Every structure is written in structure tokens, then in C-alpha cells.
Amino acid sequence: MAHQLPSTAVSRRSSAPTVQPPAPKSISRAKRWSEDVEEAYRFQLAGYRDENDYVFFHHGGVAEVSGKVARWPSNGYVKKLKLRSGHFYYFNQARECANKDIHRTKLYGY
């Protein structure tokens, strides 16, 4: 005998479509250090693809929100990022991407 739910039961599954971050159109590896590489390195070290992915994850699917990332006032580098676990990752004001890590950094194009 199969157990059936009453007809008034509501499904726990949401019928709303899940919102996904924008997919990159191109991916390339960095060849030499630049401020763009430094920016990408900091986000990727914290577990995000880039600033769009970070803002999308932490600010309700609105990828176009700007000014939500803590930055150093002197040079504009990322100062602090919140990890997906809820912990924080703090960065120095100086360059963090060592020469040995440049080729590991991915640059995404949209």
C-alpha cells in the first residue's frame, strides 16, 4: 500500500527559476603582471571567478552593483573579501600576486 500525501500538501520545491551569474565569453591565462591580473588573482584566491561572481553571490543576484567590494583607498586594490563560508580574506596594500602565480591566474572576458 503506497502512502499518499493529502491533496492540500504544498510542494517544497520552488517553481521560480534559479538565477545564474553571467557566463564568460572568453578565458585566457595571464602572461605578465598588471593591475587587472592582481585584481583577478585576489578574487580567485578567495574562490570567486572575478568581481561579477563575488557581487552576484553576496548581493542577491545583482551583478551590476558597484562599490560593494572593500578596497584600499591609495591604490584601489581589493582589501577584504567575504568567502562563501562566511569567513573573511584580508589582503595587503602591496602587490600579492607573485611572479610564480601569474600564469595560474585566469582572465575572463564578457
The first five atom37 places (N, CA, C, CB, O) and aatype in JSON, in Angstrom:
{
  "aatype": [12, 0, 8, 5, 10, 14, 15, 16, 0, 19, 15, 1, 1, 15, 15, 0, 14, 16, 19, 5, 14, 14, 0, 14, 11, 15, 9, 15, 1, 0, 11, 1, 17, 15, 6, 3, 19, 6, 6, 0, 18, 1, 13, 5, 10, 0, 7, 18, 1, 3, 6, 2, 3, 18, 19, 13, 13, 8, 8, 7, 7, 19, 0, 6, 19, 15, 7, 11, 19, 0, 1, 17, 14, 15, 2, 7, 18, 19, 11, 11, 10, 11, 10, 1, 15, 7, 8, 13, 18, 18, 13, 2, 5, 0, 1, 6, 4, 0, 2, 11, 3, 9, 8, 1, 16, 11, 10, 18, 7, 18],
  "atom_mask": [
    [1, 1, 1, 1, 1],
    [1, 1, 1, 1, 1],
    [1, 1, 1, 1, 1],
    [1, 1, 1, 1, 1],
    [1, 1, 1, 1, 1],
    [1, 1, 1, 1, 1],
    [1, 1, 1, 1, 1],
    [1, 1, 1, 1, 1],
    [1, 1, 1, 1, 1],
    [1, 1, 1, 1, 1],
    [1, 1, 1, 1, 1],
    [1, 1, 1, 1, 1],
    [1, 1, 1, 1, 1],
    [1, 1, 1, 1, 1],
    [1, 1, 1, 1, 1],
    [1, 1, 1, 1, 1],
    [1, 1, 1, 1, 1],
    [1, 1, 1, 1, 1],
    [1, 1, 1, 1, 1],
    [1, 1, 1, 1, 1],
    [1, 1, 1, 1, 1],
    [1, 1, 1, 1, 1],
    [1, 1, 1, 1, 1],
    [1, 1, 1, 1, 1],
    [1, 1, 1, 1, 1],
    [1, 1, 1, 1, 1],
    [1, 1, 1, 1, 1],
    [1, 1, 1, 1, 1],
    [1, 1, 1, 1, 1],
    [1, 1, 1, 1, 1],
    [1, 1, 1, 1, 1],
    [1, 1, 1, 1, 1],
    [1, 1, 1, 1, 1],
    [1, 1, 1, 1, 1],
    [1, 1, 1, 1, 1],
    [1, 1, 1, 1, 1],
    [1, 1, 1, 1, 1],
    [1, 1, 1, 1, 1],
    [1, 1, 1, 1, 1],
    [1, 1, 1, 1, 1],
    [1, 1, 1, 1, 1],
    [1, 1, 1, 1, 1],
    [1, 1, 1, 1, 1],
    [1, 1, 1, 1, 1],
    [1, 1, 1, 1, 1],
    [1, 1, 1, 1, 1],
    [1, 1, 1, 0, 1],
    [1, 1, 1, 1, 1],
    [1, 1, 1, 1, 1],
    [1, 1, 1, 1, 1],
    [1, 1, 1, 1, 1],
    [1, 1, 1, 1, 1],
    [1, 1, 1, 1, 1],
    [1, 1, 1, 1, 1],
    [1, 1, 1, 1, 1],
    [1, 1, 1, 1, 1],
    [1, 1, 1, 1, 1],
    [1, 1, 1, 1, 1],
    [1, 1, 1, 1, 1],
    [1, 1, 1, 0, 1],
    [1, 1, 1, 0, 1],
    [1, 1, 1, 1, 1],
    [1, 1, 1, 1, 1],
    [1, 1, 1, 1, 1],
    [1, 1, 1, 1, 1],
    [1, 1, 1, 1, 1],
    [1, 1, 1, 0, 1],
    [1, 1, 1, 1, 1],
    [1, 1, 1, 1, 1],
    [1, 1, 1, 1, 1],
    [1, 1, 1, 1, 1],
    [1, 1, 1, 1, 1],
    [1, 1, 1, 1, 1],
    [1, 1, 1, 1, 1],
    [1, 1, 1, 1, 1],
    [1, 1, 1, 0, 1],
    [1, 1, 1, 1, 1],
    [1, 1, 1, 1, 1],
    [1, 1, 1, 1, 1],
    [1, 1, 1, 1, 1],
    [1, 1, 1, 1, 1],
    [1, 1, 1, 1, 1],
    [1, 1, 1, 1, 1],
    [1, 1, 1, 1, 1],
    [1, 1, 1, 1, 1],
    [1, 1, 1, 0, 1],
    [1, 1, 1, 1, 1],
    [1, 1, 1, 1, 1],
    [1, 1, 1, 1, 1],
    [1, 1, 1, 1, 1],
    [1, 1, 1, 1, 1],
    [1, 1, 1, 1, 1],
    [1, 1, 1, 1, 1],
    [1, 1, 1, 1, 1],
    [1, 1, 1, 1, 1],
    [1, 1, 1, 1, 1],
    [1, 1, 1, 1, 1],
    [1, 1, 1, 1, 1],
    [1, 1, 1, 1, 1],
    [1, 1, 1, 1, 1],
    [1, 1, 1, 1, 1],
    [1, 1, 1, 1, 1],
    [1, 1, 1, 1, 1],
    [1, 1, 1, 1, 1],
    [1, 1, 1, 1, 1],
    [1, 1, 1, 1, 1],
    [1, 1, 1, 1, 1],
    [1, 1, 1, 1, 1],
    [1, 1, 1, 0, 1],
    [1, 1, 1, 1, 1]
  ],
  "atom_positions": [
    [[0.83, -1.17, 0.0], [0.0, 0.0, 0.0], [0.89, 1.24, 0.0], [-0.95, -0.01, 1.2], [1.71, 1.41, 0.9]],
    [[0.73, 2.07, -0.97], [1.55, 3.28, -1.11], [0.99, 4.4, -0.25], [1.64, 3.73, -2.59], [-0.23, 4.59, -0.16]],
    [[1.89, 5.12, 0.39], [1.49, 6.25, 1.23], [1.33, 7.49, 0.34], [2.53, 6.52, 2.37], [2.23, 7.82, -0.42]],
    [[0.19, 8.15, 0.43], [-0.06, 9.32, -0.4], [-0.2, 10.55, 0.48], [-1.33, 9.13, -1.26], [-0.74, 10.49, 1.59]],
    [[0.29, 11.66, -0.02], [0.16, 12.93, 0.69], [-1.25, 13.46, 0.51], [1.2, 13.96, 0.2], [-1.87, 13.24, -0.53]],
    [[-1.77, 14.17, 1.5], [-3.09, 14.79, 1.32], [-3.05, 15.79, 0.16], [-3.55, 15.48, 2.61], [-2.0, 16.35, -0.15]],
    [[-4.18, 16.0, -0.44], [-4.24, 16.88, -1.6], [-3.94, 18.33, -1.26], [-5.59, 16.79, -2.24], [-3.69, 19.12, -2.17]],
    [[-3.95, 18.7, 0.01], [-3.66, 20.09, 0.4], [-2.17, 20.31, 0.66], [-4.45, 20.45, 1.65], [-1.77, 21.44, 0.97]],
    [[-1.34, 19.3, 0.54], [0.1, 19.44, 0.79], [0.73, 20.32, -0.29], [0.8, 18.05, 0.82], [0.36, 20.25, -1.46]],
    [[1.66, 21.14, 0.13], [2.35, 22.04, -0.78], [3.75, 21.51, -1.03], [2.39, 23.49, -0.22], [4.45, 21.13, -0.09]],
    [[4.15, 21.49, -2.24], [5.48, 21.03, -2.59], [6.53, 22.0, -2.05], [5.62, 20.88, -4.12], [6.34, 23.22, -2.05]],
    [[7.64, 21.44, -1.58], [8.72, 22.28, -1.05], [9.63, 22.81, -2.16], [9.56, 21.48, -0.04], [10.46, 23.7, -1.93]],
    [[9.48, 22.29, -3.31], [10.3, 22.76, -4.43], [9.77, 24.1, -4.93], [10.31, 21.72, -5.57], [8.57, 24.31, -5.05]],
    [[10.7, 24.98, -5.2], [10.32, 26.3, -5.7], [10.15, 26.24, -7.21], [11.36, 27.37, -5.3], [10.97, 25.63, -7.91]],
    [[9.12, 26.87, -7.71], [8.91, 26.89, -9.15], [9.63, 28.07, -9.8], [7.42, 26.95, -9.46], [9.64, 28.2, -11.03]],
    [[10.25, 28.93, -8.97], [10.97, 30.07, -9.51], [12.28, 29.6, -10.14], [11.25, 31.13, -8.41], [12.95, 28.74, -9.57]],
    [[12.64, 30.13, -11.29], [13.9, 29.73, -11.92], [15.08, 30.24, -11.11], [13.97, 30.26, -13.37], [15.05, 31.34, -10.55]],
    [[16.13, 29.42, -11.04], [17.32, 29.85, -10.32], [18.11, 30.81, -11.19], [18.19, 28.63, -9.91], [18.24, 30.61, -12.4]],
    [[18.62, 31.85, -10.59], [19.38, 32.87, -11.31], [20.84, 32.48, -11.29], [19.16, 34.28, -10.68], [21.39, 32.14, -10.23]],
    [[21.47, 32.53, -12.42], [22.86, 32.16, -12.55], [23.71, 33.39, -12.86], [23.04, 31.09, -13.64], [23.23, 34.33, -13.5]],
    [[24.96, 33.41, -12.41], [25.83, 34.54, -12.76], [26.11, 34.52, -14.27], [27.16, 34.48, -11.96], [26.01, 33.48, -14.91]],
    [[26.45, 35.67, -14.82], [26.73, 35.71, -16.26], [27.93, 34.83, -16.61], [26.98, 37.17, -16.73], [28.94, 34.84, -15.9]],
    [[27.8, 34.09, -17.68], [28.88, 33.21, -18.11], [29.9, 34.0, -18.93], [28.32, 32.01, -18.93], [29.51, 34.82, -19.77]],
    [[31.18, 33.77, -18.72], [32.19, 34.47, -19.51], [32.19, 33.98, -20.95], [33.58, 34.3, -18.89], [31.91, 32.81, -21.22]],
    [[32.5, 34.88, -21.86], [32.56, 34.52, -23.28], [33.95, 34.04, -23.68], [32.16, 35.72, -24.15], [34.12, 33.31, -24.65]],
    [[34.96, 34.46, -22.9], [36.32, 34.02, -23.19], [37.12, 33.91, -21.89], [37.02, 34.99, -24.18], [36.85, 34.61, -20.91]],
    [[38.1, 33.01, -21.92], [39.0, 32.82, -20.78], [40.42, 32.76, -21.32], [38.64, 31.52, -19.96], [40.7, 32.07, -22.3]],
    [[41.32, 33.5, -20.66], [42.72, 33.43, -21.05], [43.58, 33.43, -19.79], [43.11, 34.62, -21.99], [43.14, 33.87, -18.73]],
    [[44.79, 32.95, -19.91], [45.73, 32.95, -18.8], [46.61, 34.19, -18.88], [46.61, 31.66, -18.81], [46.96, 34.66, -19.97]],
    [[46.94, 34.73, -17.72], [47.8, 35.91, -17.67], [49.22, 35.53, -18.06], [47.78, 36.56, -16.27], [49.7, 34.44, -17.72]],
    [[49.9, 36.41, -18.76], [51.28, 36.19, -19.18], [52.27, 37.04, -18.38], [51.43, 36.49, -20.67], [53.41, 36.64, -18.15]],
    [[51.81, 38.24, -17.96], [52.66, 39.14, -17.17], [51.78, 39.88, -16.19], [53.45, 40.14, -18.09], [50.57, 39.98, -16.38]],
    [[52.41, 40.41, -15.14], [51.66, 41.08, -14.1], [51.11, 42.42, -14.59], [52.54, 41.29, -12.86], [51.79, 43.15, -15.32]],
    [[49.89, 42.73, -14.19], [49.27, 44.03, -14.4], [48.25, 44.22, -13.28], [48.6, 44.13, -15.84], [48.02, 43.31, -12.5]],
    [[47.65, 45.39, -13.21], [46.65, 45.63, -12.17], [45.41, 44.74, -12.39], [46.24, 47.11, -12.16], [44.76, 44.33, -11.42]],
    [[45.08, 44.45, -13.64], [43.96, 43.55, -13.93], [44.26, 42.13, -13.43], [43.66, 43.53, -15.43], [43.38, 41.45, -12.92]],
    [[45.51, 41.69, -13.6], [45.91, 40.37, -13.13], [45.86, 40.34, -11.6], [47.33, 40.01, -13.64], [45.4, 39.36, -11.02]],
    [[46.33, 41.4, -10.95], [46.28, 41.49, -9.49], [44.84, 41.4, -8.99], [46.94, 42.8, -9.01], [44.56, 40.7, -8.03]],
    [[43.95, 42.1, -9.64], [42.53, 42.08, -9.28], [41.96, 40.67, -9.41], [41.73, 43.07, -10.17], [41.32, 40.17, -8.49]],
    [[42.21, 40.03, -10.55], [41.7, 38.68, -10.79], [42.3, 37.69, -9.8], [41.99, 38.24, -12.23], [41.6, 36.81, -9.31]],
    [[43.58, 37.83, -9.5], [44.27, 36.93, -8.57], [43.61, 36.98, -7.2], [45.75, 37.3, -8.46], [43.39, 35.93, -6.59]],
    [[43.3, 38.16, -6.7], [42.71, 38.29, -5.37], [41.33, 37.65, -5.3], [42.62, 39.77, -4.97], [41.01, 36.97, -4.33]],
    [[40.52, 37.85, -6.32], [39.19, 37.22, -6.32], [39.31, 35.71, -6.44], [38.33, 37.78, -7.47], [38.58, 34.98, -5.77]],
    [[40.21, 35.23, -7.28], [40.35, 33.79, -7.46], [40.96, 33.12, -6.24], [41.19, 33.5, -8.69], [40.65, 31.97, -5.96]],
    [[41.82, 33.8, -5.53], [42.38, 33.27, -4.29], [41.28, 33.06, -3.25], [43.47, 34.2, -3.74], [41.35, 32.14, -2.44]],
    [[40.27, 33.91, -3.27], [39.16, 33.82, -2.33], [38.05, 32.87, -2.83], [38.58, 35.2, -2.09], [37.06, 32.66, -2.13]],
    [[38.22, 32.3, -4.02], [37.27, 31.31, -4.51], [36.22, 31.82, -5.48], [0.0, 0.0, 0.0], [35.21, 31.15, -5.72]],
    [[36.43, 33.0, -6.03], [35.48, 33.58, -6.99], [36.15, 33.72, -8.34], [34.95, 34.95, -6.49], [37.38, 33.78, -8.44]],
    [[35.34, 33.78, -9.39], [35.87, 33.94, -10.74], [36.42, 35.35, -10.92], [34.78, 33.65, -11.78], [37.53, 35.54, -11.42]],
    [[35.63, 36.35, -10.51], [36.0, 37.75, -10.64], [35.04, 38.58, -9.8], [35.98, 38.21, -12.14], [34.27, 38.02, -9.02]],
    [[35.08, 39.9, -9.95], [34.21, 40.77, -9.15], [32.73, 40.52, -9.44], [34.54, 42.23, -9.42], [31.91, 40.58, -8.53]],
    [[32.38, 40.25, -10.69], [30.98, 39.95, -11.03], [30.47, 38.74, -10.26], [30.85, 39.71, -12.55], [29.36, 38.76, -9.73]],
    [[31.27, 37.69, -10.2], [30.89, 36.48, -9.49], [30.74, 36.76, -7.99], [31.93, 35.37, -9.73], [29.8, 36.27, -7.36]],
    [[31.64, 37.53, -7.42], [31.6, 37.88, -6.0], [30.35, 38.69, -5.66], [32.85, 38.67, -5.61], [29.62, 38.36, -4.72]],
    [[30.1, 39.74, -6.41], [28.94, 40.59, -6.16], [27.65, 39.8, -6.37], [28.96, 41.84, -7.08], [26.7, 39.95, -5.6]],
    [[27.62, 38.98, -7.39], [26.44, 38.16, -7.66], [26.13, 37.23, -6.49], [26.64, 37.34, -8.95], [24.98, 37.1, -6.1]],
    [[27.16, 36.6, -5.94], [26.96, 35.65, -4.85], [26.52, 36.34, -3.56], [28.25, 34.87, -4.59], [25.64, 35.83, -2.86]],
    [[27.09, 37.49, -3.25], [26.84, 38.13, -1.96], [25.74, 39.19, -1.98], [28.09, 38.74, -1.47], [25.33, 39.64, -0.91]],
    [[25.27, 39.59, -3.13], [24.31, 40.68, -3.18], [23.07, 40.32, -3.99], [24.95, 41.91, -3.75], [22.58, 41.12, -4.79]],
    [[22.57, 39.13, -3.77], [21.27, 38.74, -4.28], [21.1, 38.64, -5.78], [0.0, 0.0, 0.0], [20.02, 38.92, -6.3]],
    [[22.14, 38.25, -6.49], [21.99, 38.07, -7.92], [22.06, 39.33, -8.74], [0.0, 0.0, 0.0], [21.81, 39.3, -9.95]],
    [[22.4, 40.45, -8.13], [22.54, 41.71, -8.87], [24.01, 41.9, -9.17], [21.96, 42.93, -8.06], [24.77, 42.38, -8.33]],
    [[24.42, 41.54, -10.38], [25.84, 41.57, -10.73], [26.32, 42.98, -11.07], [26.09, 40.65, -11.91], [27.53, 43.22, -11.13]],
    [[25.41, 43.91, -11.29], [25.82, 45.25, -11.7], [25.98, 46.21, -10.51], [24.81, 45.82, -12.67], [26.16, 47.41, -10.72]],
    [[25.91, 45.7, -9.28], [26.09, 46.55, -8.1], [27.57, 46.88, -7.98], [25.56, 45.86, -6.8], [28.41, 45.98, -7.98]],
    [[27.9, 48.15, -7.88], [29.3, 48.53, -7.75], [29.53, 49.13, -6.37], [29.72, 49.52, -8.86], [28.59, 49.55, -5.7]],
    [[30.78, 49.17, -5.96], [31.13, 49.76, -4.69], [30.88, 48.85, -3.51], [0.0, 0.0, 0.0], [30.92, 49.32, -2.37]],
    [[30.64, 47.56, -3.72], [30.38, 46.62, -2.64], [31.64, 45.9, -2.18], [29.34, 45.62, -3.06], [31.59, 45.16, -1.19]],
    [[32.73, 46.08, -2.86], [33.98, 45.41, -2.51], [34.86, 46.4, -1.75], [34.71, 44.87, -3.79], [35.07, 47.53, -2.2]],
    [[35.37, 45.97, -0.58], [36.26, 46.83, 0.22], [37.6, 46.96, -0.5], [36.46, 46.26, 1.66], [38.23, 45.96, -0.84]],
    [[38.02, 48.2, -0.73], [39.27, 48.45, -1.46], [40.18, 49.39, -0.68], [38.98, 49.05, -2.84], [39.73, 50.18, 0.14]],
    [[41.49, 49.28, -0.95], [42.45, 50.2, -0.38], [42.28, 51.55, -1.05], [43.91, 49.67, -0.55], [42.23, 51.62, -2.28]],
    [[42.17, 52.64, -0.28], [41.95, 53.96, -0.88], [43.13, 54.47, -1.7], [41.63, 54.96, 0.19], [42.95, 55.24, -2.64]],
    [[44.35, 54.05, -1.35], [45.53, 54.59, -2.03], [45.71, 54.05, -3.45], [46.76, 54.29, -1.23], [46.12, 54.79, -4.34]],
    [[45.41, 52.75, -3.66], [45.67, 52.18, -4.98], [44.46, 51.48, -5.59], [46.81, 51.21, -4.89], [44.5, 51.1, -6.76]],
    [[43.39, 51.29, -4.84], [42.18, 50.67, -5.37], [42.19, 49.17, -5.4], [0.0, 0.0, 0.0], [41.25, 48.56, -5.9]],
    [[43.24, 48.53, -4.88], [43.28, 47.07, -4.83], [42.25, 46.56, -3.83], [44.69, 46.57, -4.46], [41.86, 47.28, -2.91]],
    [[41.82, 45.33, -4.03], [40.87, 44.7, -3.12], [41.51, 44.57, -1.74], [40.41, 43.32, -3.66], [42.65, 44.11, -1.62]],
    [[40.78, 44.97, -0.73], [41.28, 44.94, 0.64], [40.76, 43.74, 1.42], [40.9, 46.23, 1.37], [41.51, 43.12, 2.17]],
    [[39.48, 43.39, 1.24], [38.86, 42.33, 2.02], [37.75, 41.7, 1.18], [38.29, 42.88, 3.36], [36.98, 42.39, 0.52]],
    [[37.69, 40.37, 1.23], [36.62, 39.64, 0.55], [35.99, 38.65, 1.51], [37.16, 38.91, -0.69], [36.68, 38.03, 2.32]],
    [[34.69, 38.52, 1.42], [33.97, 37.54, 2.24], [33.92, 36.23, 1.48], [32.53, 38.05, 2.59], [33.47, 36.18, 0.33]],
    [[34.38, 35.17, 2.11], [34.37, 33.86, 1.49], [32.96, 33.29, 1.49], [35.35, 32.92, 2.21], [32.09, 33.78, 2.21]],
    [[32.73, 32.27, 0.71], [31.42, 31.63, 0.66], [31.06, 31.0, 2.0], [31.38, 30.57, -0.45], [29.88, 30.83, 2.32]],
    [[32.06, 30.66, 2.78], [31.84, 30.06, 4.1], [31.43, 31.09, 5.15], [33.08, 29.34, 4.56], [31.0, 30.73, 6.24]],
    [[31.57, 32.38, 4.81], [31.24, 33.43, 5.76], [32.46, 34.06, 6.42], [0.0, 0.0, 0.0], [32.35, 35.11, 7.04]],
    [[33.61, 33.42, 6.28], [34.85, 33.98, 6.81], [35.35, 35.08, 5.89], [35.92, 32.87, 6.98], [34.85, 35.24, 4.78]],
    [[36.35, 35.84, 6.34], [36.9, 36.92, 5.53], [38.34, 36.63, 5.15], [36.8, 38.25, 6.27], [39.07, 35.98, 5.89]],
    [[38.73, 37.12, 3.99], [40.1, 37.02, 3.49], [40.61, 38.44, 3.36], [40.19, 36.24, 2.12], [40.01, 39.25, 2.65]],
    [[41.7, 38.76, 4.05], [42.26, 40.11, 4.04], [43.52, 40.14, 3.18], [42.58, 40.59, 5.47], [44.33, 39.21, 3.21]],
    [[43.68, 41.22, 2.41], [44.82, 41.37, 1.52], [45.65, 42.57, 1.94], [44.36, 41.52, 0.06], [45.14, 43.54, 2.5]],
    [[46.95, 42.5, 1.65], [47.85, 43.62, 1.91], [47.62, 44.72, 0.89], [49.32, 43.17, 1.88], [46.97, 44.52, -0.14]],
    [[48.17, 45.87, 1.19], [48.04, 47.0, 0.28], [48.98, 46.85, -0.92], [48.34, 48.32, 1.02], [48.7, 47.35, -2.01]],
    [[50.08, 46.15, -0.72], [51.06, 45.95, -1.79], [50.64, 44.78, -2.69], [52.47, 45.69, -1.19], [49.66, 44.09, -2.41]],
    [[51.38, 44.59, -3.74], [51.13, 43.51, -4.68], [51.15, 42.15, -3.96], [52.18, 43.52, -5.82], [52.02, 41.91, -3.12]],
    [[50.19, 41.29, -4.28], [50.09, 39.96, -3.67], [50.39, 38.84, -4.66], [48.71, 39.76, -3.08], [50.82, 37.76, -4.26]],
    [[50.17, 39.09, -5.92], [50.36, 38.07, -6.95], [51.85, 37.96, -7.28], [49.53, 38.4, -8.23], [52.41, 38.81, -7.96]],
    [[52.48, 36.88, -6.78], [53.9, 36.67, -7.04], [54.1, 36.25, -8.51], [54.48, 35.58, -6.09], [53.16, 35.79, -9.16]],
    [[55.32, 36.43, -9.0], [55.61, 36.06, -10.39], [55.28, 34.6, -10.68], [57.07, 36.34, -10.7], [54.85, 34.27, -11.78]],
    [[55.48, 33.72, -9.68], [55.21, 32.29, -9.89], [53.71, 31.99, -10.02], [55.79, 31.48, -8.75], [53.33, 30.93, -10.51]],
    [[52.85, 32.92, -9.58], [51.4, 32.71, -9.63], [50.71, 33.4, -10.81], [50.79, 33.19, -8.36], [49.51, 33.22, -11.01]],
    [[51.45, 34.17, -11.57], [50.84, 34.92, -12.67], [50.19, 33.99, -13.7], [51.9, 35.8, -13.37], [49.06, 34.22, -14.12]],
    [[50.9, 32.93, -14.09], [50.37, 32.03, -15.12], [49.17, 31.22, -14.64], [51.45, 31.07, -15.58], [48.45, 30.65, -15.46]],
    [[48.92, 31.16, -13.34], [47.77, 30.44, -12.79], [46.48, 31.29, -12.82], [48.07, 29.99, -11.35], [45.37, 30.76, -12.67]],
    [[46.63, 32.57, -13.0], [45.5, 33.48, -12.93], [44.75, 33.49, -14.26], [45.97, 34.9, -12.57], [45.35, 33.62, -15.32]],
    [[43.43, 33.35, -14.17], [42.59, 33.36, -15.37], [41.95, 34.73, -15.52], [41.5, 32.25, -15.3], [41.51, 35.33, -14.54]],
    [[41.91, 35.2, -16.74], [41.26, 36.47, -17.07], [40.02, 36.16, -17.9], [42.23, 37.42, -17.84], [40.1, 35.53, -18.95]],
    [[38.87, 36.61, -17.41], [37.6, 36.32, -18.05], [37.11, 37.52, -18.84], [36.56, 35.9, -17.02], [37.22, 38.66, -18.38]],
    [[36.58, 37.27, -20.02], [36.0, 38.32, -20.85], [34.51, 38.1, -20.99], [0.0, 0.0, 0.0], [34.05, 36.97, -21.14]],
    [[33.75, 39.19, -20.94], [32.28, 39.09, -21.02], [31.72, 39.71, -22.25], [31.65, 39.72, -19.82], [30.51, 39.71, -22.45]]
  ]
}
